[in-house]
Amino acid sequence: MSDLQPEAYKNYTRRGLYIFAVVLCTTLLMVTVSFVPLGNRHFNIALILGAACVNAFLVAGFLMHLLSERKMIYTVLIFTGIVFIGLMGLTLFAHGDVPQITGH
C-alpha cells in the first residue's frame, strides 16, 4: 500500500509541472502578442483573450482543484442561486414600499 503513495505523488507532481509549463507558455504568448503587431488589433486581442481563457481554466480547474471537487462546487452554486432568487424576490416585493412624493 505504501508503494502506491509515492507513485501517485510522482504522477501528481508531473501533472502539476506540465500545467505550470503550459501556463507559463500561454503567459509568454500573451506578452509576445501584445508587443508584436499582427496586422489587425482585434486579432491580437482575440489571441490574448484566448490564451487568458486557457490560463484561467488550467489555474481554476487543476491548480485550485475545482474539477475534482464537483459536489462542493455544485452545492455552493445552488446555494448562491437560491440566495440570488430570494434577494430578487425581496427587491420586487419591496418595490411597492417606496413613499410617494407629494407636491407642496
Secondary structure, 3 states (H helix, E strand, C coil): CCCHHHHHHHHHHHHHHHHHHHHHHHHHHHHHHHHCCCCCHHHHHHHHHHHHHHHHHHHHHHHCCCCCCHHHHHHHHHHHHHHHHHHHHHHHHHHHHCCCCCCC
